[in-house]
Amino acid sequence: MLSFDIVPVAQPARKLNYLSQLTVDTAHHVITDIKAYYTDGKDNQQLQDIVVRVQHRLHREGLAWENCAADTGYGSGENYAFLEDRNLKSFTPPHGTYKGCPDGFAHNETEDHYVCSQGKIIPFKKVFYETKNQTKRRNTAPRRKSVSTARYAARV
């Protein structure tokens, strides 16, 4: 007869380093998608992949998708523009640091630009790519001294 003693060997703890993303049809409480991602990205970096995959699946089944609700972790200007381009209404609140329209500025919805308190138009100029997390950020105007509130334009 053989007997074995099981002796635990001290080994470093292992981390799974995955996060799962789950989408649910909130009207019918049905899971529509689930996928594991590496943890090297944030939730807002996964949203576009999720939307493309789920929209394709729902379209293939003849189902329409109109509204996308998510928590603040998925919110970003890039994602809001992406959802708008895909004809989805976003119900994702902005991140807690988002201030909205700066004081003294008004947003012209039809022409998509801001107007300062002195009546000057601050047009959309370009998209900046943040190298840290590979995301896009819109800047609406160069920093100028002639407009007293131009310092807020970089945050819009």
CORCORUR-V124643 format. One record per helix or strand of 3 or more residues. SS is the DSSP state (H for helix, E for strand). FROM is the first residue (numbers start at 1). TO is the last residue. If there is no record, write none. Layout:
SS:FROM:TO / SS:FROM:TO
//
This chain:
E:18:25 / E:30:38 / H:43:60 / E:67:70 / H:72:74 / H:77:85 / E:89:92 / E:106:108 / E:113:115 / E:126:130 / E:135:139 / H:150:155
//
